[in-house]
Amino acid sequence: MNINRAFKVGVLGFWGLGQAAARILTPK
């Protein structure tokens, strides 16, 4: 298993969740 790849996927997934939460919590 490639740790570097898993780390990148984890970071992208976490960032994606952050963006989704920001869109839901930020009214426009």
Phi, psi and omega in degrees: 000134181272113182295320181298317180295316180298322180296316180297316180298319180296316180296315180296320180295316179296318179296320179298318179296321179298316180295319180296316180296319180297320180293322181287319184278339182260111179286141177225000000 
